[in-house]
């Protein structure tokens, strides 16, 4: 089986899960190709999702695990949204990448994680930017892995390192 088809099969399974409920935190989404194409969002997996309301009308974030190789870059791009959303991606080493507005006037979130960085599974949360309840907004996320110098990862999202708790 062509390796890109495996990634699309995983994305289709994630889409099915999203249609019947939110993705569980253990859901792993993996694109085993590192693209060299240069068009924006070329060679990405398209993943639709919904942010569901939870106890007392609070918003429950959509959560999944995305693989990122340490020597490539990863792009997480919400191309469509029904509400003002944000992406928070947490690396296996604890660095946090967050974005809720890609530019002034465009409130779609976009996170670009450049190489070199931690290899492994990144926990990705997509939720309403201020945590307020919303009427179960839908979104479409594009996930792609690219060669380190690819234009899809130009101007990467700066990481924030987590503060360690004192004992």
ZALONU-801478 format. One record per atom (N, C-alpha, C): chain; x, y, z. Coordinates in nm, 2 decimals, m for minus. Layout:
! ZALONU-801478
+-------+--------+--------+--------+
! kette !     c1 !     c2 !     c3 !
+-------+--------+--------+--------+
!     A !      X !      Y !      Z !
...
+-------+--------+--------+--------+
This chain:
! ZALONU-801478
+-------+--------+--------+--------+
! kette !     c1 !     c2 !     c3 !
+-------+--------+--------+--------+
!     A !   0.09 !  m0.12 !   0.00 !
!     A !   0.00 !   0.00 !   0.00 !
!     A !   0.09 !   0.12 !   0.00 !
!     A !   0.05 !   0.22 !  m0.08 !
!     A !   0.13 !   0.34 !  m0.08 !
!     A !   0.12 !   0.41 !   0.05 !
!     A !   0.24 !   0.46 !   0.10 !
!     A !   0.24 !   0.51 !   0.24 !
!     A !   0.15 !   0.63 !   0.26 !
!     A !   0.13 !   0.72 !   0.16 !
!     A !   0.04 !   0.83 !   0.18 !
!     A !  m0.10 !   0.79 !   0.20 !
!     A !  m0.14 !   0.67 !   0.14 !
!     A !  m0.28 !   0.62 !   0.16 !
!     A !  m0.30 !   0.58 !   0.31 !
!     A !  m0.19 !   0.53 !   0.37 !
!     A !  m0.20 !   0.49 !   0.51 !
!     A !  m0.24 !   0.62 !   0.60 !
!     A !  m0.17 !   0.73 !   0.57 !
!     A !  m0.20 !   0.85 !   0.64 !
!     A !  m0.34 !   0.90 !   0.61 !
!     A !  m0.39 !   0.88 !   0.49 !
!     A !  m0.53 !   0.92 !   0.46 !
!     A !  m0.63 !   0.83 !   0.53 !
!     A !  m0.59 !   0.70 !   0.54 !
!     A !  m0.68 !   0.61 !   0.61 !
!     A !  m0.69 !   0.65 !   0.76 !
!     A !  m0.58 !   0.69 !   0.82 !
!     A !  m0.59 !   0.74 !   0.96 !
!     A !  m0.67 !   0.86 !   0.97 !
!     A !  m0.65 !   0.96 !   0.88 !
!     A !  m0.73 !   1.08 !   0.88 !
!     A !  m0.88 !   1.05 !   0.86 !
!     A !  m0.91 !   0.95 !   0.78 !
!     A !  m1.05 !   0.92 !   0.76 !
!     A !  m1.11 !   0.86 !   0.88 !
!     A !  m1.03 !   0.78 !   0.95 !
!     A !  m1.08 !   0.72 !   1.08 !
!     A !  m1.10 !   0.83 !   1.18 !
!     A !  m1.01 !   0.93 !   1.19 !
!     A !  m1.02 !   1.04 !   1.28 !
!     A !  m1.15 !   1.12 !   1.24 !
!     A !  m1.17 !   1.14 !   1.12 !
!     A !  m1.29 !   1.21 !   1.07 !
!     A !  m1.42 !   1.14 !   1.12 !
!     A !  m1.42 !   1.00 !   1.11 !
!     A !  m1.53 !   0.92 !   1.15 !
!     A !  m1.55 !   0.94 !   1.30 !
!     A !  m1.45 !   0.94 !   1.38 !
!     A !  m1.46 !   0.96 !   1.52 !
!     A !  m1.52 !   1.09 !   1.55 !
!     A !  m1.47 !   1.19 !   1.48 !
!     A !  m1.52 !   1.33 !   1.50 !
!     A !  m1.67 !   1.34 !   1.47 !
!     A !  m1.72 !   1.26 !   1.38 !
!     A !  m1.86 !   1.27 !   1.34 !
!     A !  m1.95 !   1.21 !   1.45 !
!     A !  m1.90 !   1.12 !   1.53 !
!     A !  m1.98 !   1.06 !   1.63 !
!     A !  m1.95 !   1.10 !   1.77 !
!     A !  m1.84 !   1.18 !   1.79 !
!     A !  m1.80 !   1.23 !   1.92 !
!     A !  m1.66 !   1.29 !   1.90 !
!     A !  m1.61 !   1.35 !   2.01 !
!     A !  m1.48 !   1.41 !   2.00 !
!     A !  m1.37 !   1.30 !   2.00 !
!     A !  m1.26 !   1.33 !   1.94 !
!     A !  m1.15 !   1.24 !   1.93 !
!     A !  m1.09 !   1.22 !   2.07 !
!     A !  m1.06 !   1.10 !   2.11 !
!     A !  m1.00 !   1.08 !   2.24 !
!     A !  m0.86 !   1.12 !   2.24 !
!     A !  m0.81 !   1.15 !   2.36 !
!     A !  m0.67 !   1.20 !   2.38 !
!     A !  m0.57 !   1.09 !   2.33 !
!     A !  m0.61 !   0.97 !   2.31 !
!     A !  m0.52 !   0.86 !   2.27 !
!     A !  m0.51 !   0.85 !   2.12 !
!     A !  m0.60 !   0.92 !   2.04 !
!     A !  m0.60 !   0.91 !   1.90 !
!     A !  m0.47 !   0.96 !   1.84 !
!     A !  m0.40 !   0.88 !   1.76 !
!     A !  m0.28 !   0.91 !   1.70 !
!     A !  m0.29 !   0.93 !   1.55 !
!     A !  m0.25 !   1.05 !   1.50 !
!     A !  m0.26 !   1.08 !   1.36 !
!     A !  m0.12 !   1.09 !   1.31 !
!     A !  m0.09 !   1.02 !   1.20 !
!     A !   0.05 !   1.00 !   1.15 !
!     A !   0.05 !   1.01 !   1.00 !
!     A !   0.13 !   1.11 !   0.95 !
!     A !   0.16 !   1.11 !   0.81 !
!     A !   0.30 !   1.07 !   0.79 !
!     A !   0.33 !   0.96 !   0.73 !
!     A !   0.46 !   0.91 !   0.72 !
!     A !   0.54 !   0.96 !   0.61 !
!     A !   0.49 !   1.07 !   0.54 !
!     A !   0.57 !   1.13 !   0.44 !
!     A !   0.62 !   1.27 !   0.48 !
!     A !   0.73 !   1.30 !   0.43 !
!     A !   0.79 !   1.44 !   0.46 !
!     A !   0.79 !   1.50 !   0.32 !
!     A !   0.70 !   1.60 !   0.30 !
!     A !   0.68 !   1.66 !   0.16 !
!     A !   0.79 !   1.76 !   0.13 !
!     A !   0.81 !   1.77 !   0.00 !
!     A !   0.91 !   1.87 !  m0.05 !
!     A !   0.83 !   1.97 !  m0.14 !
!     A !   0.70 !   1.95 !  m0.17 !
!     A !   0.63 !   2.04 !  m0.25 !
!     A !   0.62 !   2.17 !  m0.17 !
!     A !   0.60 !   2.28 !  m0.25 !
!     A !   0.61 !   2.42 !  m0.18 !
!     A !   0.48 !   2.50 !  m0.18 !
!     A !   0.37 !   2.44 !  m0.24 !
!     A !   0.24 !   2.51 !  m0.23 !
!     A !   0.19 !   2.51 !  m0.09 !
!     A !   0.13 !   2.61 !  m0.04 !
!     A !   0.07 !   2.62 !   0.09 !
!     A !  m0.03 !   2.50 !   0.11 !
!     A !   0.00 !   2.43 !   0.22 !
!     A !  m0.08 !   2.31 !   0.26 !
!     A !  m0.08 !   2.20 !   0.15 !
!     A !   0.02 !   2.20 !   0.06 !
!     A !   0.03 !   2.08 !  m0.03 !
!     A !   0.06 !   1.96 !   0.05 !
!     A !   0.02 !   1.85 !   0.01 !
!     A !   0.05 !   1.72 !   0.07 !
!     A !   0.01 !   1.71 !   0.22 !
!     A !  m0.11 !   1.76 !   0.25 !
!     A !  m0.16 !   1.76 !   0.39 !
!     A !  m0.27 !   1.66 !   0.41 !
!     A !  m0.29 !   1.61 !   0.53 !
!     A !  m0.41 !   1.54 !   0.56 !
!     A !  m0.52 !   1.63 !   0.60 !
!     A !  m0.64 !   1.61 !   0.55 !
!     A !  m0.75 !   1.70 !   0.59 !
!     A !  m0.83 !   1.63 !   0.70 !
!     A !  m0.84 !   1.70 !   0.81 !
!     A !  m0.91 !   1.64 !   0.93 !
!     A !  m1.02 !   1.73 !   0.98 !
!     A !  m1.15 !   1.69 !   0.95 !
!     A !  m1.26 !   1.77 !   1.00 !
!     A !  m1.28 !   1.74 !   1.15 !
!     A !  m1.33 !   1.83 !   1.23 !
!     A !  m1.36 !   1.81 !   1.37 !
!     A !  m1.47 !   1.90 !   1.42 !
!     A !  m1.52 !   1.87 !   1.54 !
!     A !  m1.62 !   1.95 !   1.60 !
!     A !  m1.58 !   1.96 !   1.75 !
!     A !  m1.60 !   2.08 !   1.81 !
!     A !  m1.58 !   2.11 !   1.95 !
!     A !  m1.71 !   2.10 !   2.02 !
!     A !  m1.73 !   2.00 !   2.10 !
!     A !  m1.85 !   1.97 !   2.17 !
!     A !  m1.87 !   2.04 !   2.30 !
!     A !  m1.99 !   2.07 !   2.34 !
!     A !  m2.02 !   2.13 !   2.47 !
!     A !  m2.01 !   2.01 !   2.57 !
!     A !  m1.97 !   2.05 !   2.69 !
!     A !  m1.96 !   1.95 !   2.80 !
!     A !  m2.03 !   2.00 !   2.92 !
!     A !  m2.01 !   1.94 !   3.03 !
!     A !  m2.09 !   1.97 !   3.15 !
!     A !  m2.11 !   2.12 !   3.17 !
!     A !  m2.23 !   2.16 !   3.20 !
!     A !  m2.27 !   2.29 !   3.22 !
!     A !  m2.25 !   2.39 !   3.11 !
!     A !  m2.24 !   2.33 !   2.98 !
!     A !  m2.23 !   2.42 !   2.87 !
!     A !  m2.09 !   2.47 !   2.84 !
!     A !  m1.99 !   2.41 !   2.91 !
!     A !  m1.85 !   2.45 !   2.88 !
!     A !  m1.80 !   2.38 !   2.75 !
!     A !  m1.71 !   2.45 !   2.69 !
!     A !  m1.65 !   2.39 !   2.56 !
!     A !  m1.55 !   2.29 !   2.60 !
!     A !  m1.55 !   2.17 !   2.53 !
!     A !  m1.45 !   2.07 !   2.55 !
!     A !  m1.36 !   2.07 !   2.43 !
!     A !  m1.23 !   2.09 !   2.45 !
!     A !  m1.14 !   2.09 !   2.34 !
!     A !  m1.13 !   1.96 !   2.26 !
!     A !  m1.11 !   1.97 !   2.13 !
!     A !  m1.08 !   1.86 !   2.05 !
!     A !  m0.93 !   1.83 !   2.07 !
!     A !  m0.90 !   1.70 !   2.10 !
!     A !  m0.76 !   1.66 !   2.13 !
!     A !  m0.72 !   1.54 !   2.05 !
!     A !  m0.60 !   1.54 !   2.00 !
!     A !  m0.54 !   1.43 !   1.93 !
!     A !  m0.39 !   1.44 !   1.94 !
!     A !  m0.32 !   1.33 !   1.91 !
!     A !  m0.17 !   1.32 !   1.91 !
!     A !  m0.13 !   1.32 !   1.76 !
!     A !  m0.03 !   1.41 !   1.73 !
!     A !   0.02 !   1.42 !   1.60 !
!     A !   0.17 !   1.39 !   1.60 !
!     A !   0.22 !   1.31 !   1.50 !
!     A !   0.36 !   1.28 !   1.50 !
!     A !   0.44 !   1.39 !   1.43 !
!     A !   0.55 !   1.42 !   1.49 !
!     A !   0.65 !   1.52 !   1.43 !
!     A !   0.79 !   1.46 !   1.44 !
!     A !   0.85 !   1.45 !   1.32 !
!     A !   0.99 !   1.40 !   1.32 !
!     A !   1.08 !   1.52 !   1.36 !
!     A !   1.19 !   1.49 !   1.43 !
!     A !   1.27 !   1.60 !   1.48 !
!     A !   1.35 !   1.67 !   1.38 !
!     A !   1.37 !   1.61 !   1.26 !
!     A !   1.44 !   1.68 !   1.15 !
!     A !   1.36 !   1.74 !   1.04 !
!     A !   1.23 !   1.73 !   1.06 !
!     A !   1.14 !   1.80 !   0.96 !
!     A !   1.06 !   1.90 !   1.03 !
!     A !   0.97 !   1.97 !   0.96 !
!     A !   0.88 !   2.07 !   1.03 !
!     A !   0.74 !   2.02 !   1.02 !
!     A !   0.65 !   2.06 !   1.11 !
!     A !   0.51 !   2.02 !   1.11 !
!     A !   0.43 !   2.15 !   1.10 !
!     A !   0.32 !   2.14 !   1.02 !
!     A !   0.23 !   2.25 !   1.00 !
!     A !   0.09 !   2.20 !   1.04 !
!     A !   0.02 !   2.28 !   1.13 !
!     A !  m0.11 !   2.25 !   1.18 !
!     A !  m0.19 !   2.38 !   1.14 !
!     A !  m0.28 !   2.37 !   1.05 !
!     A !  m0.35 !   2.49 !   0.99 !
!     A !  m0.50 !   2.47 !   0.99 !
!     A !  m0.57 !   2.55 !   1.07 !
!     A !  m0.72 !   2.54 !   1.06 !
!     A !  m0.76 !   2.63 !   0.94 !
!     A !  m0.81 !   2.56 !   0.84 !
!     A !  m0.84 !   2.63 !   0.71 !
!     A !  m0.99 !   2.68 !   0.71 !
!     A !  m1.07 !   2.62 !   0.80 !
!     A !  m1.21 !   2.66 !   0.81 !
!     A !  m1.25 !   2.65 !   0.96 !
!     A !  m1.33 !   2.74 !   1.01 !
!     A !  m1.38 !   2.73 !   1.15 !
!     A !  m1.52 !   2.81 !   1.16 !
!     A !  m1.60 !   2.76 !   1.25 !
!     A !  m1.73 !   2.82 !   1.27 !
!     A !  m1.73 !   2.92 !   1.39 !
!     A !  m1.62 !   2.92 !   1.46 !
!     A !  m1.60 !   3.01 !   1.58 !
!     A !  m1.45 !   3.05 !   1.58 !
!     A !  m1.42 !   3.14 !   1.66 !
!     A !  m1.28 !   3.18 !   1.68 !
!     A !  m1.21 !   3.08 !   1.76 !
!     A !  m1.12 !   3.00 !   1.70 !
!     A !  m1.05 !   2.89 !   1.77 !
!     A !  m0.90 !   2.92 !   1.79 !
!     A !  m0.84 !   2.83 !   1.87 !
!     A !  m0.70 !   2.84 !   1.89 !
!     A !  m0.64 !   2.70 !   1.89 !
!     A !  m0.51 !   2.69 !   1.85 !
!     A !  m0.44 !   2.56 !   1.86 !
!     A !  m0.34 !   2.57 !   1.97 !
!     A !  m0.32 !   2.47 !   2.05 !
!     A !  m0.22 !   2.45 !   2.14 !
!     A !  m0.15 !   2.32 !   2.12 !
!     A !  m0.02 !   2.32 !   2.08 !
!     A !   0.05 !   2.19 !   2.06 !
!     A !   0.16 !   2.18 !   2.17 !
!     A !   0.17 !   2.06 !   2.23 !
!     A !   0.26 !   2.04 !   2.34 !
!     A !   0.36 !   1.93 !   2.29 !
!     A !   0.49 !   1.96 !   2.29 !
!     A !   0.59 !   1.87 !   2.25 !
!     A !   0.61 !   1.76 !   2.36 !
!     A !   0.67 !   1.65 !   2.32 !
!     A !   0.70 !   1.55 !   2.42 !
!     A !   0.80 !   1.60 !   2.53 !
!     A !   0.88 !   1.71 !   2.50 !
!     A !   0.97 !   1.77 !   2.60 !
!     A !   0.90 !   1.88 !   2.68 !
!     A !   0.78 !   1.91 !   2.65 !
!     A !   0.71 !   2.01 !   2.72 !
!     A !   0.70 !   2.15 !   2.66 !
!     A !   0.76 !   2.17 !   2.55 !
!     A !   0.75 !   2.30 !   2.48 !
!     A !   0.61 !   2.32 !   2.43 !
!     A !   0.56 !   2.44 !   2.44 !
!     A !   0.42 !   2.47 !   2.40 !
!     A !   0.42 !   2.57 !   2.29 !
!     A !   0.34 !   2.53 !   2.18 !
!     A !   0.32 !   2.62 !   2.07 !
!     A !   0.18 !   2.66 !   2.06 !
!     A !   0.15 !   2.79 !   2.06 !
!     A !   0.01 !   2.83 !   2.07 !
!     A !  m0.02 !   2.94 !   1.97 !
!     A !  m0.13 !   2.94 !   1.90 !
!     A !  m0.18 !   3.04 !   1.81 !
!     A !  m0.33 !   3.05 !   1.80 !
!     A !  m0.38 !   3.17 !   1.81 !
!     A !  m0.53 !   3.18 !   1.79 !
!     A !  m0.56 !   3.27 !   1.67 !
!     A !  m0.47 !   3.35 !   1.62 !
!     A !  m0.50 !   3.44 !   1.51 !
!     A !  m0.37 !   3.44 !   1.42 !
!     A !  m0.38 !   3.39 !   1.30 !
!     A !  m0.26 !   3.39 !   1.22 !
!     A !  m0.21 !   3.53 !   1.18 !
!     A !  m0.31 !   3.62 !   1.15 !
!     A !  m0.27 !   3.76 !   1.12 !
!     A !  m0.38 !   3.85 !   1.17 !
!     A !  m0.36 !   3.98 !   1.17 !
!     A !  m0.46 !   4.07 !   1.21 !
!     A !  m0.57 !   4.06 !   1.10 !
!     A !  m0.69 !   4.04 !   1.14 !
!     A !  m0.81 !   4.03 !   1.05 !
!     A !  m0.83 !   3.88 !   1.01 !
!     A !  m0.75 !   3.79 !   1.04 !
!     A !  m0.77 !   3.65 !   1.01 !
!     A !  m0.75 !   3.57 !   1.14 !
!     A !  m0.87 !   3.53 !   1.20 !
!     A !  m0.86 !   3.46 !   1.33 !
!     A !  m0.85 !   3.31 !   1.32 !
!     A !  m0.82 !   3.26 !   1.21 !
!     A !  m0.79 !   3.11 !   1.20 !
!     A !  m0.65 !   3.08 !   1.26 !
!     A !  m0.64 !   2.98 !   1.35 !
!     A !  m0.51 !   2.95 !   1.41 !
!     A !  m0.42 !   2.87 !   1.31 !
!     A !  m0.29 !   2.89 !   1.33 !
!     A !  m0.19 !   2.83 !   1.25 !
!     A !  m0.07 !   2.81 !   1.34 !
!     A !  m0.02 !   2.68 !   1.35 !
!     A !   0.10 !   2.65 !   1.42 !
!     A !   0.20 !   2.58 !   1.33 !
!     A !   0.32 !   2.64 !   1.33 !
!     A !   0.43 !   2.58 !   1.24 !
!     A !   0.55 !   2.55 !   1.34 !
!     A !   0.58 !   2.42 !   1.35 !
!     A !   0.69 !   2.38 !   1.43 !
!     A !   0.81 !   2.34 !   1.35 !
!     A !   0.91 !   2.42 !   1.36 !
!     A !   1.03 !   2.41 !   1.28 !
!     A !   1.13 !   2.30 !   1.33 !
!     A !   1.22 !   2.26 !   1.24 !
!     A !   1.32 !   2.17 !   1.27 !
!     A !   1.45 !   2.25 !   1.31 !
!     A !   1.54 !   2.20 !   1.39 !
!     A !   1.52 !   2.07 !   1.46 !
!     A !   1.45 !   2.10 !   1.59 !
!     A !   1.37 !   2.00 !   1.63 !
!     A !   1.30 !   2.00 !   1.76 !
!     A !   1.28 !   1.86 !   1.80 !
!     A !   1.20 !   1.84 !   1.91 !
!     A !   1.18 !   1.71 !   1.96 !
!     A !   1.10 !   1.62 !   1.87 !
!     A !   1.15 !   1.50 !   1.85 !
!     A !   1.09 !   1.39 !   1.77 !
!     A !   0.99 !   1.32 !   1.86 !
!     A !   0.87 !   1.30 !   1.80 !
!     A !   0.77 !   1.22 !   1.88 !
!     A !   0.63 !   1.27 !   1.86 !
!     A !   0.54 !   1.24 !   1.95 !
!     A !   0.40 !   1.26 !   1.95 !
!     A !   0.37 !   1.39 !   2.02 !
!     A !   0.31 !   1.49 !   1.95 !
!     A !   0.27 !   1.62 !   2.01 !
!     A !   0.12 !   1.61 !   2.04 !
!     A !   0.08 !   1.65 !   2.16 !
!     A !  m0.06 !   1.66 !   2.20 !
!     A !  m0.11 !   1.79 !   2.15 !
!     A !  m0.22 !   1.78 !   2.07 !
!     A !  m0.27 !   1.90 !   2.00 !
!     A !  m0.42 !   1.92 !   2.05 !
!     A !  m0.44 !   2.04 !   2.11 !
!     A !  m0.57 !   2.08 !   2.15 !
!     A !  m0.63 !   2.19 !   2.05 !
!     A !  m0.75 !   2.18 !   2.01 !
!     A !  m0.81 !   2.28 !   1.94 !
!     A !  m0.94 !   2.32 !   2.01 !
!     A !  m0.95 !   2.44 !   2.05 !
!     A !  m1.07 !   2.49 !   2.12 !
!     A !  m1.10 !   2.63 !   2.10 !
!     A !  m1.21 !   2.68 !   2.16 !
!     A !  m1.25 !   2.82 !   2.15 !
!     A !  m1.14 !   2.90 !   2.21 !
!     A !  m1.10 !   3.01 !   2.15 !
!     A !  m0.98 !   3.08 !   2.19 !
!     A !  m0.98 !   3.13 !   2.33 !
!     A !  m1.10 !   3.16 !   2.39 !
!     A !  m1.10 !   3.21 !   2.52 !
!     A !  m1.17 !   3.11 !   2.62 !
!     A !  m1.19 !   2.99 !   2.57 !
!     A !  m1.25 !   2.89 !   2.66 !
!     A !  m1.40 !   2.90 !   2.68 !
!     A !  m1.46 !   3.00 !   2.62 !
!     A !  m1.61 !   3.02 !   2.65 !
!     A !  m1.69 !   2.92 !   2.57 !
!     A !  m1.81 !   2.89 !   2.62 !
!     A !  m1.89 !   2.79 !   2.55 !
!     A !  m1.93 !   2.84 !   2.41 !
!     A !  m1.94 !   2.75 !   2.32 !
!     A !  m1.98 !   2.78 !   2.18 !
!     A !  m2.08 !   2.68 !   2.13 !
!     A !  m2.15 !   2.71 !   2.03 !
!     A !  m2.25 !   2.62 !   1.98 !
!     A !  m2.19 !   2.51 !   1.89 !
!     A !  m2.11 !   2.43 !   1.95 !
!     A !  m2.04 !   2.32 !   1.89 !
!     A !  m1.99 !   2.35 !   1.75 !
!     A !  m1.89 !   2.44 !   1.74 !
!     A !  m1.83 !   2.48 !   1.62 !
!     A !  m1.76 !   2.36 !   1.54 !
!     A !  m1.76 !   2.37 !   1.41 !
!     A !  m1.69 !   2.27 !   1.33 !
!     A !  m1.56 !   2.34 !   1.28 !
!     A !  m1.47 !   2.26 !   1.24 !
!     A !  m1.34 !   2.31 !   1.18 !
!     A !  m1.29 !   2.21 !   1.09 !
!     A !  m1.19 !   2.25 !   1.00 !
!     A !  m1.11 !   2.16 !   0.92 !
!     A !  m0.97 !   2.20 !   0.95 !
!     A !  m0.90 !   2.10 !   0.99 !
!     A !  m0.75 !   2.11 !   1.02 !
!     A !  m0.67 !   2.04 !   0.91 !
!     A !  m0.57 !   2.11 !   0.86 !
!     A !  m0.47 !   2.05 !   0.77 !
!     A !  m0.34 !   2.02 !   0.85 !
!     A !  m0.29 !   1.90 !   0.84 !
!     A !  m0.17 !   1.85 !   0.90 !
!     A !  m0.07 !   1.81 !   0.80 !
!     A !   0.05 !   1.86 !   0.80 !
!     A !   0.15 !   1.82 !   0.71 !
!     A !   0.29 !   1.82 !   0.77 !
!     A !   0.37 !   1.74 !   0.72 !
!     A !   0.51 !   1.73 !   0.75 !
!     A !   0.59 !   1.77 !   0.63 !
!     A !   0.69 !   1.86 !   0.65 !
!     A !   0.77 !   1.91 !   0.54 !
!     A !   0.92 !   1.91 !   0.56 !
!     A !   1.00 !   1.92 !   0.46 !
!     A !   1.14 !   1.93 !   0.47 !
!     A !   1.17 !   2.06 !   0.55 !
!     A !   1.29 !   2.06 !   0.62 !
!     A !   1.32 !   2.16 !   0.71 !
!     A !   1.31 !   2.30 !   0.66 !
!     A !   1.35 !   2.32 !   0.53 !
!     A !   1.36 !   2.46 !   0.47 !
!     A !   1.24 !   2.49 !   0.39 !
!     A !   1.13 !   2.42 !   0.40 !
!     A !   1.01 !   2.43 !   0.32 !
!     A !   0.93 !   2.56 !   0.35 !
!     A !   0.88 !   2.63 !   0.25 !
!     A !   0.80 !   2.76 !   0.27 !
!     A !   0.68 !   2.73 !   0.36 !
!     A !   0.63 !   2.61 !   0.37 !
!     A !   0.51 !   2.59 !   0.46 !
!     A !   0.54 !   2.61 !   0.60 !
!     A !   0.67 !   2.62 !   0.64 !
!     A !   0.71 !   2.64 !   0.78 !
!     A !   0.79 !   2.76 !   0.80 !
!     A !   0.79 !   2.85 !   0.70 !
!     A !   0.85 !   2.98 !   0.72 !
!     A !   0.79 !   3.06 !   0.83 !
!     A !   0.86 !   3.14 !   0.90 !
!     A !   0.82 !   3.21 !   1.02 !
!     A !   0.75 !   3.12 !   1.12 !
!     A !   0.82 !   3.02 !   1.18 !
!     A !   0.76 !   2.92 !   1.27 !
!     A !   0.71 !   2.99 !   1.39 !
!     A !   0.61 !   2.92 !   1.45 !
!     A !   0.56 !   2.96 !   1.58 !
!     A !   0.66 !   2.94 !   1.69 !
!     A !   0.69 !   3.05 !   1.77 !
!     A !   0.79 !   3.03 !   1.87 !
!     A !   0.74 !   2.94 !   1.99 !
!     A !   0.83 !   2.86 !   2.04 !
!     A !   0.79 !   2.77 !   2.15 !
!     A !   0.80 !   2.84 !   2.28 !
!     A !   0.72 !   2.80 !   2.37 !
!     A !   0.72 !   2.84 !   2.51 !
!     A !   0.76 !   2.72 !   2.59 !
!     A !   0.85 !   2.73 !   2.68 !
!     A !   0.89 !   2.61 !   2.76 !
!     A !   0.80 !   2.62 !   2.89 !
!     A !   0.76 !   2.50 !   2.93 !
!     A !   0.68 !   2.50 !   3.05 !
!     A !   0.76 !   2.52 !   3.17 !
!     A !   0.70 !   2.59 !   3.27 !
!     A !   0.77 !   2.61 !   3.40 !
!     A !   0.76 !   2.49 !   3.48 !
!     A !   0.87 !   2.45 !   3.54 !
!     A !   0.87 !   2.34 !   3.63 !
!     A !   0.81 !   2.38 !   3.77 !
!     A !   0.73 !   2.29 !   3.82 !
!     A !   0.68 !   2.31 !   3.96 !
!     A !   0.78 !   2.29 !   4.06 !
!     A !   0.78 !   2.36 !   4.17 !
!     A !   0.87 !   2.34 !   4.28 !
!     A !   0.81 !   2.24 !   4.37 !
!     A !   0.90 !   2.16 !   4.43 !
!     A !   0.85 !   2.05 !   4.52 !
!     A !   0.85 !   2.10 !   4.66 !
+-------+--------+--------+--------+
